[in-house]
Amino acid sequence: MLDSDTLQKLQNTSIEERIETIYIILNSLKNDLKKTAKPHFCQSFKVCEYSLGADISVDRDEIDEERNQE
């Protein structure tokens, strides 16, 4: 945690200096996360192909017309 003196100093600095401080803190966090992060491995899987029957052609314009008529 920040002590009250440090917090007071930050509140009295310019916006640019506060943004720079945030940038430094975020970069520090980013570096720490890179050091401690475990590699993420995706588990492979097999895609099963199957048929639902005959191909169905869909006319979107026709469907939209039917919906608009209701």
C-alpha positions in Angstrom: 0.0 0.0 0.0 1.0 3.6 -0.5 1.6 5.6 2.5 -0.3 8.9 2.9 2.8 11.0 2.1 3.3 9.3 -1.3 -0.3 9.5 -2.1 -0.4 13.2 -1.3 2.7 13.8 -3.6 0.9 11.9 -6.4 -2.2 14.0 -6.0 -0.2 17.2 -6.2 1.6 16.3 -9.4 0.5 17.1 -13.0 -1.7 14.9 -15.0 1.2 14.1 -17.3 3.4 12.9 -14.4 0.6 10.8 -13.0 0.0 9.2 -16.4 3.7 8.5 -16.7 3.6 6.9 -13.2 0.7 4.7 -14.3 2.6 3.7 -17.4 5.6 2.7 -15.3 3.4 0.7 -12.9 1.6 -1.1 -15.8 4.9 -2.0 -17.4 6.2 -3.4 -14.1 3.0 -5.5 -13.8 3.3 -6.7 -17.4 6.9 -7.8 -16.8 6.0 -9.6 -13.5 3.1 -11.4 -15.3 5.4 -12.5 -18.1 7.8 -14.0 -15.5 5.1 -15.9 -13.5 2.7 -16.8 -16.3 2.5 -20.5 -17.2 2.4 -21.4 -20.8 -1.2 -22.0 -22.0 -1.6 -25.2 -24.0 -4.7 -25.9 -26.0 -5.9 -29.5 -26.0 -6.4 -30.8 -29.5 -9.7 -32.3 -30.4 -11.2 -34.3 -33.3 -14.1 -32.9 -35.3 -16.7 -35.5 -36.2 -18.4 -35.2 -39.5 -22.0 -36.3 -39.9 -24.9 -35.7 -42.2 -28.3 -34.4 -41.3 -29.8 -35.5 -44.5 -30.3 -33.5 -47.8 -28.9 -30.1 -48.3 -31.3 -27.3 -47.5 -31.0 -24.1 -49.6 -32.1 -21.0 -47.7 -33.3 -17.9 -49.4 -32.8 -15.1 -46.8 -34.8 -12.6 -48.9 -37.7 -14.9 -49.0 -37.6 -15.6 -45.3 -37.4 -11.8 -44.6 -40.4 -11.2 -46.8 -42.4 -13.8 -45.0 -41.5 -12.3 -41.6 -42.5 -8.8 -42.8 -45.9 -9.9 -44.0 -46.9 -11.3 -40.6 
